[in-house]
Amino acid sequence: MPDEEGHPALEEIRLGPVLSALADPHRRRVVRVLAAEPEGTARTCSSFGLPVSKATLTHHFRVLREAGLIRQVSRGNSRMAGLRRAELEELFPGLLAIVAAEPEA
Amino acid sequence: MPDEEGHPALEEIRLGPVLSALADPHRRRVVRVLAAEPEGTARTCSSFGLPVSKATLTHHFRVLREAGLIRQVSRGNSRMAGLRRAELEELFPGLLAIVAAEPEA
C-alpha cells in the first residue's frame, strides 16, 4: 500500500495513472526538468516556475506523487520533489526519455 | 494540417494528445490489441470488444485518430483501424512497447 505520504510502492505503480499524470503539460514540465537534472536531485515545488496558483501547484504534485512519478520529502520548511527515475525506467523503459525529449512549449 | 478524416501528419503528432489518448484504459486496449497484431493489420472498431455504447466507441476512435495513434480507412461499409506503428516508434521510441506490455485489466 502507499506510504503515509501517498507514495505507491514500486509494485503498485500502474501505467494508467502514470499516463494520466503525464497528459498534463505542467506535470510533464516538472518531469522534464527533473529528468534533465543529475540523479538524486530534489527541488522545491515552486522552483519549476509553473504559472499556476499555489493550490493548483499542490494538486499537480499530488497527482505526480500518487502516480509514482516523483518522491516528495520535507526538508525544513520546504517540500522537495525528486524523480523516481530508476523505478520508472525499470517499469516503463524509455518513457522518461520520451517526456524529456519534448520541446518546451 | 490533418487530412480530411482528421489524421495528423507525422510532424503534427504531439506528445500531449498522444498521452491524453493513452490515459484511457479502453483506448489503451485498442492500441494494445493492434500492437499485438502483425504490421499493417486493420480491424473494425467493433472487433475490440469495448464495453461501451456506439457513440462512445466512435468518440474513443476519434481521439485515437486525432492524436495520431491510429489510421482509419473505410472498406465497404466498415471503418477499419490500424496502428501508426512505424511513425509512433520514430517519434516516441518504446511507447508502444510500454502500452503493449500492460497486463489486461
Backbone of each chain as ProteinMPNN parsed JSONL, in Angstrom:
{"seq_chain_A": "MPDEEGHPALEEIRLGPVLSALADPHRRRVVRVLAAEPEGTARTCSSFGLPVSKATLTHHFRVLREAGLIRQVSRGNSRMAGLRRAELEELFPGLLAIVAAEPEA", "coords_chain_A": {"N_chain_A": [[0.841, -1.198, 0.0], [0.315, 2.37, -0.464], [2.668, 4.673, 1.075], [2.606, 6.764, 4.065], [2.628, 9.266, 3.023], [1.499, 9.003, 0.579], [2.949, 7.86, -1.451], [3.135, 5.406, -3.876], [4.243, 1.986, -3.625], [6.84, 0.369, -5.554], [5.699, -1.868, -6.885], [3.107, -1.157, -6.953], [2.746, 0.811, -8.765], [1.058, 1.929, -11.603], [0.365, 1.86, -15.115], [-1.797, 3.383, -16.131], [-2.475, 5.59, -14.244], [0.055, 6.825, -14.376], [0.245, 7.66, -17.055], [-1.995, 9.324, -17.148], [-1.156, 11.295, -15.356], [0.972, 12.333, -16.821], [-0.312, 13.38, -18.979], [-0.851, 16.015, -18.656], [0.411, 19.212, -19.44], [1.822, 20.895, -17.614], [2.556, 19.14, -15.625], [4.144, 17.41, -17.107], [6.218, 19.159, -17.575], [7.428, 19.405, -15.052], [8.428, 16.796, -14.755], [10.115, 16.712, -16.953], [12.011, 18.699, -16.349], [13.127, 17.634, -14.004], [14.151, 15.269, -15.047], [16.254, 16.188, -16.501], [18.104, 16.856, -14.66], [20.882, 15.933, -12.494], [20.973, 12.539, -11.315], [19.098, 11.888, -8.408], [18.615, 14.488, -7.671], [16.703, 16.888, -5.899], [14.074, 19.212, -5.835], [12.434, 22.263, -4.862], [8.868, 22.662, -4.965], [8.056, 25.111, -5.929], [10.113, 25.882, -7.536], [9.91, 25.179, -10.16], [8.629, 26.956, -11.706], [5.963, 26.971, -12.562], [3.092, 28.414, -14.022], [0.822, 28.761, -12.153], [-1.688, 28.737, -9.532], [-1.01, 28.44, -5.954], [-2.576, 26.422, -4.828], [-3.244, 24.912, -7.058], [-0.726, 24.131, -7.845], [-0.024, 22.475, -5.695], [-1.923, 20.479, -6.121], [-1.052, 19.422, -8.623], [1.446, 18.33, -7.9], [0.618, 16.419, -6.095], [-0.778, 14.648, -7.774], [1.343, 13.739, -9.381], [2.915, 12.526, -7.417], [1.203, 10.532, -6.339], [0.818, 8.949, -8.547], [3.257, 7.839, -8.78], [5.423, 8.983, -9.993], [7.082, 10.943, -8.881], [9.007, 11.502, -5.874], [8.354, 12.9, -2.806], [9.857, 14.792, -0.264], [10.2, 16.209, 2.995], [12.159, 18.958, 3.814], [13.284, 20.773, 6.303], [11.359, 23.637, 6.221], [10.532, 23.188, 3.69], [9.081, 21.448, 0.895], [10.465, 18.985, -0.986], [10.943, 17.733, -4.264], [11.704, 14.814, -6.031], [12.66, 12.8, -8.854], [11.439, 9.513, -9.539], [13.39, 7.893, -10.878], [14.944, 5.488, -11.496], [13.165, 3.456, -10.81], [10.992, 4.0, -12.476], [12.186, 3.678, -14.951], [12.706, 1.006, -14.868], [10.113, -0.056, -14.831], [8.795, 1.117, -17.046], [10.356, 1.226, -19.669], [12.083, 3.731, -21.376], [10.13, 5.68, -21.237], [10.596, 8.023, -19.676], [12.591, 9.21, -21.179], [11.198, 9.867, -23.467], [9.438, 11.826, -22.496], [11.33, 13.666, -21.624], [12.402, 14.496, -24.005], [10.561, 16.093, -25.207], [9.876, 19.161, -26.833], [10.164, 22.342, -25.207], [7.165, 24.037, -24.521]], "CA_chain_A": [[0.0, 0.0, 0.0], [1.101, 3.603, -0.471], [3.123, 5.098, 2.384], [1.736, 7.773, 4.694], [2.609, 10.473, 2.184], [0.814, 8.734, -0.674], [3.825, 7.305, -2.484], [2.938, 3.977, -4.098], [5.439, 1.139, -3.745], [7.157, 0.06, -6.952], [4.773, -2.843, -7.475], [1.773, -0.553, -7.018], [2.712, 1.824, -9.82], [0.296, 1.436, -12.751], [0.534, 2.669, -16.307], [-2.9, 4.324, -16.307], [-2.23, 6.834, -13.512], [1.281, 7.469, -14.861], [-0.079, 8.36, -18.304], [-2.904, 10.432, -16.802], [-0.334, 12.362, -14.776], [1.812, 12.909, -17.87], [-1.146, 14.009, -20.009], [-0.914, 17.459, -18.39], [1.688, 19.84, -19.824], [2.566, 21.397, -16.459], [3.179, 17.995, -14.937], [5.279, 16.954, -17.938], [7.346, 20.079, -17.378], [8.107, 19.012, -13.811], [9.181, 15.564, -15.026], [11.18, 17.044, -17.924], [13.057, 19.432, -15.624], [13.816, 16.694, -13.105], [14.882, 14.282, -15.85], [17.474, 16.831, -17.005], [19.0, 17.09, -13.527], [21.597, 14.72, -12.094], [20.297, 11.539, -10.486], [19.001, 12.183, -6.984], [18.287, 15.886, -7.434], [15.364, 17.229, -5.417], [13.824, 20.653, -5.961], [11.176, 22.713, -4.267], [7.759, 22.703, -5.925], [7.955, 26.448, -6.53], [11.277, 26.144, -8.392], [9.671, 24.762, -11.538], [8.104, 28.107, -12.445], [4.661, 26.729, -13.191], [2.254, 29.614, -13.904], [-0.454, 28.339, -11.557], [-1.856, 29.113, -8.126], [-0.397, 27.508, -5.011], [-3.454, 25.254, -4.676], [-3.112, 24.098, -8.263], [0.613, 23.54, -7.763], [-0.128, 21.361, -4.748], [-2.675, 19.424, -6.812], [-0.215, 18.779, -9.636], [2.461, 17.491, -7.247], [-0.063, 15.258, -5.52], [-1.039, 13.702, -8.868], [2.633, 13.141, -9.745], [3.359, 11.686, -6.296], [0.334, 9.358, -6.198], [1.034, 8.084, -9.711], [4.548, 7.178, -8.615], [6.457, 9.617, -10.813], [8.035, 11.687, -8.049], [9.012, 11.255, -4.442], [8.462, 14.174, -2.106], [10.36, 14.73, 1.1], [10.258, 17.503, 3.664], [13.471, 19.386, 4.327], [12.965, 22.015, 6.987], [10.01, 24.097, 5.887], [10.276, 23.011, 2.264], [8.801, 20.134, 0.321], [11.343, 18.79, -2.13], [10.453, 16.686, -5.158], [12.704, 14.147, -6.861], [12.11, 11.848, -9.816], [11.677, 8.092, -9.227], [13.964, 7.598, -12.184], [15.33, 4.084, -11.707], [11.959, 2.624, -10.749], [10.198, 4.232, -13.693], [12.891, 3.091, -16.087], [12.507, -0.45, -14.766], [8.73, -0.403, -15.151], [8.35, 1.653, -18.344], [11.617, 1.637, -20.3], [12.016, 4.722, -22.442], [9.081, 6.69, -21.047], [11.164, 9.292, -19.226], [13.323, 9.809, -22.302], [10.186, 10.458, -24.367], [8.992, 13.077, -21.871], [12.47, 14.583, -21.586], [12.713, 14.949, -25.368], [9.53, 17.001, -25.724], [10.313, 20.563, -26.823], [9.468, 23.278, -24.298], [6.049, 24.693, -25.247]], "C_chain_A": [[0.878, 1.251, 0.0], [1.544, 3.968, 0.942], [2.26, 6.253, 2.89], [1.699, 9.085, 3.917], [2.002, 10.22, 0.81], [1.715, 8.259, -1.794], [3.51, 5.828, -2.671], [4.285, 3.245, -4.07], [5.644, 0.819, -5.22], [6.088, -0.82, -7.592], [3.337, -2.324, -7.534], [1.653, 0.477, -8.136], [2.063, 1.221, -11.058], [0.421, 2.412, -13.912], [-0.56, 3.727, -16.446], [-2.685, 5.639, -15.555], [-0.969, 7.575, -13.965], [0.984, 8.268, -16.137], [-1.042, 9.517, -18.054], [-2.118, 11.602, -16.219], [0.443, 13.084, -15.874], [0.999, 13.554, -18.988], [-1.21, 15.52, -19.832], [0.429, 18.124, -18.688], [2.488, 20.401, -18.648], [3.258, 20.256, -15.723], [4.308, 17.405, -15.775], [6.484, 17.874, -17.768], [8.126, 19.73, -16.113], [8.981, 17.779, -14.072], [10.352, 15.861, -15.965], [12.343, 17.752, -17.227], [13.837, 18.482, -14.726], [14.65, 15.683, -13.894], [16.19, 14.86, -16.372], [18.494, 17.073, -15.899], [19.786, 15.809, -13.224], [20.718, 13.818, -11.229], [20.26, 11.992, -9.027], [18.69, 13.629, -6.661], [16.87, 16.029, -6.892], [15.237, 18.747, -5.443], [12.54, 21.015, -5.243], [10.114, 22.816, -5.366], [7.702, 24.053, -6.64], [9.074, 26.708, -7.538], [11.038, 25.805, -9.855], [9.039, 25.868, -12.379], [6.785, 27.843, -13.146], [3.762, 27.947, -12.969], [0.873, 29.281, -13.367], [-0.489, 28.788, -10.102], [-1.2, 28.067, -7.224], [-1.247, 26.243, -4.845], [-3.331, 24.322, -5.884], [-1.745, 23.411, -8.294], [0.603, 22.319, -6.846], [-0.854, 20.182, -5.379], [-1.776, 18.684, -7.809], [0.839, 17.866, -8.985], [1.839, 16.273, -6.571], [-0.317, 14.204, -6.599], [0.253, 12.978, -9.267], [3.107, 12.153, -8.671], [2.527, 10.397, -6.234], [0.426, 8.412, -7.394], [2.338, 7.322, -9.592], [5.672, 7.81, -9.409], [7.508, 10.341, -9.976], [7.942, 11.197, -6.605], [9.215, 12.602, -3.764], [8.937, 13.946, -0.687], [10.35, 16.131, 1.678], [11.684, 17.766, 4.118], [13.254, 20.741, 4.968], [11.541, 22.418, 6.662], [9.64, 23.823, 4.437], [9.915, 21.57, 1.931], [9.654, 20.023, -0.932], [10.832, 17.617, -2.948], [11.606, 16.126, -5.986], [12.028, 13.112, -7.745], [12.408, 10.415, -9.367], [12.24, 7.423, -10.486], [14.219, 6.1, -12.405], [14.099, 3.172, -11.702], [11.121, 2.764, -12.008], [10.858, 3.597, -14.904], [12.744, 1.564, -16.071], [11.105, -0.843, -15.232], [8.356, -0.054, -16.589], [9.564, 2.16, -19.129], [11.399, 2.621, -21.446], [11.038, 5.847, -22.183], [9.657, 8.043, -20.619], [11.926, 9.982, -20.344], [12.361, 10.479, -23.275], [9.716, 11.799, -23.8], [10.122, 14.11, -21.887], [12.758, 15.205, -22.941], [11.68, 15.929, -25.92], [10.045, 18.44, -25.723], [9.501, 21.378, -25.829], [8.38, 24.001, -25.088], [6.267, 26.201, -25.283]], "O_chain_A": [[2.038, 1.205, 0.411], [0.871, 3.612, 1.909], [1.308, 6.667, 2.229], [0.821, 9.918, 4.142], [1.986, 11.115, -0.035], [1.312, 8.25, -2.957], [3.607, 5.062, -1.713], [5.32, 3.802, -4.436], [4.733, 0.979, -6.032], [5.629, -0.549, -8.702], [2.458, -2.975, -8.099], [0.556, 0.96, -8.416], [2.453, 0.146, -11.513], [0.564, 3.62, -13.723], [-0.273, 4.858, -16.84], [-2.71, 6.704, -16.173], [-0.927, 8.805, -13.942], [1.42, 9.411, -16.276], [-0.921, 10.572, -18.676], [-2.38, 12.759, -16.547], [0.556, 14.31, -15.854], [1.569, 14.21, -19.859], [-1.584, 16.233, -20.763], [1.47, 17.647, -18.237], [3.718, 20.384, -18.686], [4.391, 20.389, -15.261], [5.313, 16.95, -15.23], [7.63, 17.425, -17.813], [9.357, 19.761, -16.114], [10.139, 17.734, -13.655], [11.446, 15.325, -15.791], [13.508, 17.446, -17.478], [15.067, 18.521, -14.692], [15.731, 15.288, -13.455], [17.13, 14.118, -16.655], [19.63, 17.456, -16.179], [19.394, 14.724, -13.653], [19.836, 14.287, -10.51], [21.273, 12.427, -8.479], [18.518, 13.973, -5.491], [15.947, 15.369, -7.369], [16.178, 19.469, -5.113], [11.667, 20.171, -5.043], [10.429, 23.029, -6.537], [7.343, 24.125, -7.815], [8.991, 27.659, -8.316], [11.875, 26.111, -10.704], [8.922, 25.747, -13.598], [6.511, 28.417, -14.199], [3.678, 28.457, -11.852], [-0.131, 29.493, -14.046], [0.529, 29.164, -9.521], [-0.878, 26.962, -7.661], [-0.716, 25.138, -4.735], [-3.316, 23.1, -5.741], [-1.624, 22.26, -8.715], [1.15, 21.269, -7.181], [-0.458, 19.03, -5.202], [-1.749, 17.453, -7.826], [1.089, 16.761, -9.466], [2.466, 15.217, -6.487], [-0.1, 13.013, -6.374], [0.258, 11.763, -9.465], [3.632, 11.085, -8.983], [3.078, 9.305, -6.095], [0.146, 7.22, -7.273], [2.514, 6.281, -10.224], [6.761, 7.244, -9.498], [8.688, 10.348, -10.325], [6.963, 10.581, -6.183], [10.131, 13.35, -4.105], [8.483, 13.032, 0.001], [10.475, 17.118, 0.952], [12.329, 16.911, 4.725], [13.064, 21.741, 4.276], [10.617, 21.619, 6.814], [8.549, 24.187, 3.998], [10.365, 20.62, 2.572], [9.575, 20.864, -1.827], [10.347, 16.628, -2.398], [12.387, 16.878, -6.568], [10.952, 12.61, -7.42], [13.499, 10.133, -8.872], [11.636, 6.517, -11.061], [13.759, 5.526, -13.392], [14.008, 2.234, -12.494], [10.606, 1.781, -12.541], [10.185, 3.047, -15.775], [12.668, 0.922, -17.118], [10.932, -1.836, -15.937], [7.683, -0.829, -17.269], [9.778, 3.367, -19.242], [10.623, 2.362, -22.366], [11.107, 6.879, -22.85], [9.254, 9.084, -21.136], [11.907, 11.208, -20.445], [12.668, 11.53, -23.838], [9.608, 12.785, -24.529], [9.885, 15.292, -22.137], [13.295, 16.31, -23.022], [11.892, 16.527, -26.974], [10.594, 18.895, -24.72], [8.309, 21.139, -25.633], [8.629, 24.514, -26.179], [5.448, 26.93, -25.843]]}, "seq_chain_B": "MPDEEGHPALEEIRLGPVLSALADPHRRRVVRVLAAEPEGTARTCSSFGLPVSKATLTHHFRVLREAGLIRQVSRGNSRMAGLRRAELEELFPGLLAIVAAEPEA", "coords_chain_B": {"N_chain_B": [[-1.28, 20.119, -42.124], [-4.043, 18.324, -40.631], [-5.5, 15.53, -42.417], [-8.533, 15.093, -44.433], [-9.955, 13.349, -42.919], [-9.12, 13.776, -40.402], [-6.653, 12.817, -39.614], [-3.558, 13.523, -38.251], [-0.552, 14.73, -39.823], [2.721, 13.208, -39.777], [4.574, 15.07, -38.672], [2.909, 16.634, -37.236], [2.071, 15.306, -35.048], [1.783, 15.242, -31.571], [3.154, 14.953, -28.276], [1.496, 15.47, -26.033], [-1.372, 15.182, -26.78], [-1.16, 12.476, -27.534], [-0.472, 11.167, -25.122], [-2.7, 11.897, -23.606], [-4.67, 10.531, -25.022], [-3.861, 7.929, -24.505], [-4.237, 7.756, -21.818], [-6.649, 6.716, -21.192], [-8.192, 3.66, -20.317], [-9.725, 2.046, -22.105], [-8.971, 2.992, -24.576], [-6.254, 2.417, -24.474], [-6.478, -0.339, -24.595], [-7.302, -0.788, -27.244], [-4.989, 0.058, -28.611], [-3.169, -1.74, -27.533], [-4.151, -4.212, -28.434], [-3.926, -3.872, -31.218], [-1.175, -3.529, -31.385], [-0.289, -6.051, -30.889], [-0.847, -7.424, -33.152], [0.084, -8.477, -36.513], [2.209, -6.262, -38.389], [0.53, -3.712, -40.168], [-2.015, -4.685, -39.906], [-5.527, -4.192, -39.937], [-8.498, -3.499, -38.217], [-12.019, -3.795, -37.548], [-13.839, -1.296, -35.695], [-15.641, -2.361, -33.905], [-14.601, -4.789, -33.288], [-12.926, -4.866, -31.139], [-14.133, -5.295, -28.792], [-14.922, -3.46, -26.808], [-16.612, -2.455, -23.889], [-18.735, -0.449, -24.354], [-21.037, 2.155, -25.437], [-22.161, 2.695, -28.876], [-21.813, 5.364, -29.597], [-19.91, 6.222, -27.764], [-17.839, 4.538, -28.451], [-17.257, 5.49, -31.01], [-16.352, 8.021, -30.275], [-13.997, 7.349, -28.802], [-12.398, 6.248, -30.836], [-12.123, 8.445, -32.462], [-10.588, 10.15, -30.831], [-8.226, 8.643, -30.674], [-7.512, 8.637, -33.369], [-7.224, 11.388, -33.983], [-5.153, 12.066, -32.319], [-3.112, 10.777, -33.527], [-2.48, 8.148, -33.214], [-3.786, 5.985, -34.431], [-4.768, 4.922, -37.749], [-7.554, 5.361, -39.725], [-9.52, 3.715, -42.095], [-11.97, 3.427, -44.667], [-13.613, 0.494, -45.615], [-15.644, -0.818, -47.794], [-18.657, -1.036, -46.147], [-17.523, -0.742, -43.712], [-15.519, 0.702, -41.095], [-12.139, 0.625, -40.741], [-9.461, 0.17, -38.468], [-6.07, 0.869, -38.033], [-2.782, 0.612, -36.577], [-0.475, 3.302, -36.265], [2.252, 2.42, -36.422], [5.075, 2.476, -37.205], [5.541, 5.22, -37.467], [4.937, 6.153, -34.901], [6.862, 4.81, -33.437], [9.119, 6.01, -34.404], [8.777, 8.626, -33.494], [8.313, 8.417, -30.723], [10.117, 6.49, -29.166], [9.736, 3.26, -27.891], [7.318, 3.666, -26.631], [4.995, 2.325, -27.599], [5.647, -0.283, -26.947], [5.59, -0.164, -24.186], [2.866, 0.272, -23.715], [1.874, -2.039, -24.885], [2.808, -3.931, -23.143], [1.314, -3.776, -20.876], [-0.588, -5.438, -18.428], [-3.663, -7.123, -19.138], [-6.617, -5.656, -17.932]], "CA_chain_B": [[-2.576, 20.073, -41.449], [-4.646, 16.981, -40.675], [-6.233, 15.256, -43.65], [-9.974, 15.328, -44.319], [-10.512, 12.456, -41.897], [-8.617, 14.152, -39.083], [-5.364, 12.214, -39.281], [-2.437, 14.459, -38.321], [0.673, 14.277, -40.47], [3.752, 12.796, -38.809], [5.189, 16.218, -37.986], [1.892, 17.293, -36.415], [1.76, 14.474, -33.881], [2.361, 15.826, -30.358], [3.155, 14.043, -27.132], [0.366, 15.725, -25.147], [-2.568, 14.437, -27.21], [-0.897, 11.025, -27.518], [-0.577, 10.697, -23.743], [-4.108, 12.026, -23.2], [-5.398, 9.416, -25.633], [-3.46, 6.676, -23.858], [-4.605, 7.774, -20.405], [-7.914, 5.985, -21.031], [-7.937, 2.209, -20.425], [-10.32, 1.466, -23.31], [-8.13, 3.356, -25.73], [-5.029, 1.606, -24.394], [-6.788, -1.69, -25.061], [-7.269, -0.766, -28.718], [-3.583, 0.131, -29.031], [-2.511, -2.991, -27.114], [-4.596, -5.268, -29.352], [-3.318, -3.631, -32.535], [0.274, -3.713, -31.284], [-0.017, -7.497, -30.862], [-1.154, -7.969, -34.478], [1.148, -8.22, -37.485], [2.295, -4.941, -39.034], [-0.408, -3.466, -41.255], [-3.345, -5.198, -39.611], [-6.598, -3.238, -39.65], [-9.653, -4.183, -37.644], [-13.195, -2.946, -37.348], [-13.914, -0.714, -34.353], [-16.434, -3.207, -33.011], [-13.896, -6.055, -33.027], [-12.068, -4.776, -29.951], [-14.908, -5.739, -27.635], [-15.023, -2.475, -25.73], [-17.966, -2.481, -23.304], [-19.249, 0.932, -24.38], [-22.049, 2.411, -26.467], [-21.608, 3.001, -30.193], [-21.366, 6.763, -29.616], [-18.662, 6.296, -27.001], [-16.832, 3.863, -29.28], [-16.88, 6.459, -32.05], [-15.548, 9.046, -29.602], [-12.663, 6.829, -28.479], [-11.615, 6.12, -32.069], [-11.788, 9.79, -32.929], [-9.472, 10.639, -30.009], [-7.03, 7.918, -31.11], [-7.184, 9.075, -34.736], [-6.763, 12.786, -33.993], [-3.85, 12.121, -31.64], [-2.114, 10.208, -34.433], [-2.142, 6.768, -32.835], [-4.328, 5.027, -35.4], [-5.234, 5.426, -39.033], [-8.816, 4.698, -40.05], [-9.881, 3.7, -43.512], [-13.251, 2.782, -44.951], [-13.597, -0.633, -46.547], [-17.055, -1.138, -47.945], [-19.456, -0.351, -45.136], [-16.839, -0.793, -42.423], [-14.36, 1.542, -40.799], [-11.084, -0.234, -40.216], [-8.448, 0.94, -37.741], [-4.724, 0.288, -37.96], [-1.839, 1.356, -35.737], [0.583, 4.034, -36.986], [3.332, 1.833, -35.638], [6.423, 2.953, -37.551], [5.63, 6.651, -37.177], [4.973, 6.329, -33.45], [8.148, 4.338, -32.939], [10.1, 7.038, -34.756], [8.579, 9.82, -32.667], [8.3, 8.112, -29.277], [10.658, 5.125, -29.111], [9.443, 2.473, -26.699], [5.995, 3.928, -26.057], [4.051, 1.249, -27.928], [6.029, -1.476, -26.18], [5.104, 0.045, -22.814], [1.412, 0.045, -23.731], [1.641, -3.449, -25.216], [3.219, -4.783, -22.021], [0.408, -3.631, -19.729], [-1.475, -6.588, -18.276], [-5.101, -6.919, -19.36], [-7.263, -5.343, -16.641]], "C_chain_B": [[-3.169, 18.664, -41.549], [-5.393, 16.776, -41.988], [-7.736, 15.368, -43.386], [-10.649, 14.401, -43.306], [-9.948, 12.727, -40.506], [-7.34, 13.458, -38.67], [-4.271, 13.278, -39.342], [-1.304, 13.859, -39.149], [1.703, 13.942, -39.392], [4.258, 13.981, -37.994], [4.179, 16.999, -37.146], [1.561, 16.503, -35.146], [2.511, 15.02, -32.671], [2.203, 14.866, -29.191], [1.922, 14.233, -26.244], [-0.895, 14.978, -25.552], [-2.363, 12.92, -27.229], [-1.054, 10.474, -26.102], [-2.002, 10.823, -23.223], [-4.935, 10.875, -23.771], [-5.111, 8.118, -24.881], [-3.788, 6.649, -22.365], [-5.883, 6.983, -20.146], [-7.693, 4.484, -21.242], [-8.563, 1.568, -21.665], [-9.467, 1.779, -24.541], [-6.797, 2.623, -25.681], [-5.288, 0.187, -24.878], [-6.758, -1.778, -26.584], [-5.822, -0.787, -29.207], [-2.865, -1.179, -28.698], [-2.872, -4.125, -28.076], [-3.937, -5.09, -30.719], [-1.808, -3.88, -32.498], [0.649, -5.195, -31.304], [-0.272, -8.155, -32.214], [0.038, -7.75, -35.41], [1.049, -6.793, -38.029], [1.252, -4.829, -40.147], [-1.805, -4.001, -41.024], [-4.329, -4.05, -39.386], [-7.81, -4.031, -39.189], [-10.832, -3.231, -37.564], [-13.229, -2.467, -35.906], [-14.642, -1.636, -33.382], [-15.685, -4.476, -32.609], [-13.056, -6.028, -31.758], [-12.814, -5.144, -28.668], [-14.965, -4.742, -26.499], [-16.453, -2.432, -25.215], [-18.569, -1.089, -23.208], [-20.278, 1.057, -25.494], [-21.374, 2.735, -27.797], [-21.091, 4.437, -30.25], [-20.032, 6.911, -28.873], [-17.527, 5.636, -27.777], [-16.321, 4.823, -30.362], [-15.989, 7.554, -31.467], [-14.121, 8.554, -29.352], [-11.799, 6.711, -29.738], [-11.267, 7.484, -32.658], [-10.599, 10.348, -32.15], [-8.168, 9.958, -30.449], [-6.562, 8.402, -32.485], [-6.581, 10.478, -34.715], [-5.441, 12.97, -33.242], [-2.742, 11.594, -32.535], [-1.742, 8.775, -34.112], [-2.624, 5.743, -33.853], [-4.661, 5.745, -36.706], [-6.498, 4.652, -39.372], [-9.091, 4.811, -41.542], [-11.238, 3.018, -43.648], [-13.029, 1.641, -45.927], [-15.028, -1.118, -46.664], [-17.843, -0.354, -46.912], [-18.745, -0.251, -43.792], [-15.73, 0.248, -42.335], [-13.335, 0.642, -40.157], [-10.017, 0.654, -39.573], [-7.133, 0.178, -37.711], [-3.802, 1.202, -37.151], [-0.815, 2.075, -36.62], [1.927, 3.676, -36.339], [4.702, 2.464, -35.937], [6.586, 4.435, -37.214], [5.73, 6.899, -35.672], [6.315, 5.896, -32.883], [9.248, 5.346, -33.259], [10.004, 8.234, -33.8], [8.811, 9.548, -31.182], [8.811, 6.691, -29.037], [10.338, 4.43, -27.791], [8.026, 2.633, -26.185], [5.008, 2.797, -26.363], [4.378, -0.02, -27.147], [5.541, -1.37, -24.736], [3.607, -0.242, -22.742], [1.117, -1.44, -23.979], [1.92, -4.364, -24.035], [2.266, -4.7, -20.832], [-0.479, -4.872, -19.616], [-2.931, -6.201, -18.552], [-5.788, -6.7, -18.012], [-8.327, -6.393, -16.315]], "O_chain_B": [[-2.826, 17.906, -42.456], [-5.863, 17.736, -42.597], [-8.163, 15.693, -42.278], [-11.781, 14.647, -42.889], [-10.25, 12.01, -39.552], [-6.97, 13.497, -37.496], [-4.076, 13.883, -40.396], [-1.117, 12.642, -39.177], [1.565, 14.349, -38.239], [4.36, 13.901, -36.77], [4.555, 17.923, -36.425], [0.845, 16.995, -34.274], [3.722, 15.236, -32.729], [1.257, 14.08, -29.124], [1.363, 13.252, -25.753], [-1.44, 14.216, -24.754], [-3.3, 12.166, -26.967], [-1.69, 9.439, -25.901], [-2.469, 9.958, -22.482], [-5.794, 10.316, -23.088], [-6.012, 7.311, -24.652], [-3.627, 5.614, -21.719], [-6.168, 6.619, -19.005], [-7.078, 4.08, -22.228], [-7.987, 0.634, -22.224], [-9.274, 0.937, -25.418], [-6.26, 2.245, -26.722], [-4.421, -0.426, -25.502], [-6.24, -2.746, -27.142], [-5.472, -1.555, -30.104], [-2.054, -1.667, -29.485], [-2.008, -4.902, -28.482], [-3.447, -6.055, -31.305], [-1.233, -4.38, -33.464], [1.763, -5.555, -31.685], [0.055, -9.327, -32.4], [0.906, -6.925, -35.123], [-0.03, -6.207, -38.115], [1.108, -5.737, -40.965], [-2.692, -3.797, -41.854], [-4.004, -3.061, -38.728], [-8.102, -5.105, -39.716], [-10.661, -2.013, -37.52], [-12.72, -3.134, -35.005], [-14.315, -1.694, -32.197], [-16.101, -5.165, -31.678], [-12.528, -7.06, -31.345], [-12.214, -5.286, -27.603], [-15.047, -5.138, -25.336], [-17.4, -2.38, -26.001], [-18.877, -0.609, -22.118], [-20.384, 0.198, -26.37], [-20.176, 3.014, -27.846], [-20.061, 4.706, -30.87], [-19.144, 7.64, -29.313], [-16.393, 6.115, -27.761], [-15.117, 4.945, -30.591], [-15.003, 7.961, -32.081], [-13.155, 9.255, -29.652], [-10.611, 7.034, -29.712], [-10.22, 7.642, -33.286], [-9.701, 10.952, -32.737], [-7.134, 10.614, -30.581], [-5.364, 8.555, -32.727], [-5.557, 10.73, -35.349], [-4.701, 13.919, -33.501], [-1.571, 11.917, -32.337], [-0.788, 8.24, -34.678], [-1.946, 4.747, -34.106], [-4.811, 6.965, -36.765], [-6.511, 3.422, -39.313], [-8.915, 5.865, -42.153], [-11.602, 2.151, -42.852], [-12.345, 1.797, -46.939], [-15.56, -1.75, -45.751], [-17.705, 0.866, -46.818], [-19.311, 0.272, -42.833], [-15.102, 0.619, -43.326], [-13.61, -0.025, -39.159], [-9.712, 1.741, -40.065], [-7.097, -1.012, -37.399], [-4.025, 2.409, -37.06], [-0.344, 1.514, -37.61], [2.626, 4.529, -35.791], [5.394, 2.926, -35.029], [7.638, 4.857, -36.735], [6.504, 7.745, -35.223], [6.847, 6.525, -31.969], [10.19, 5.517, -32.486], [11.018, 8.776, -33.359], [9.427, 10.35, -30.48], [8.026, 5.791, -28.738], [10.634, 4.947, -26.714], [7.569, 1.821, -25.381], [4.268, 2.363, -25.48], [3.475, -0.748, -26.735], [5.129, -2.364, -24.137], [3.138, -0.915, -21.824], [0.225, -2.018, -23.358], [1.342, -5.445, -23.931], [2.396, -5.473, -19.882], [-1.059, -5.307, -20.611], [-3.364, -5.093, -18.236], [-5.572, -7.459, -17.067], [-8.98, -6.307, -15.276]]}, "name": "protein", "num_of_chains": 2, "seq": "MPDEEGHPALEEIRLGPVLSALADPHRRRVVRVLAAEPEGTARTCSSFGLPVSKATLTHHFRVLREAGLIRQVSRGNSRMAGLRRAELEELFPGLLAIVAAEPEAMPDEEGHPALEEIRLGPVLSALADPHRRRVVRVLAAEPEGTARTCSSFGLPVSKATLTHHFRVLREAGLIRQVSRGNSRMAGLRRAELEELFPGLLAIVAAEPEA"}
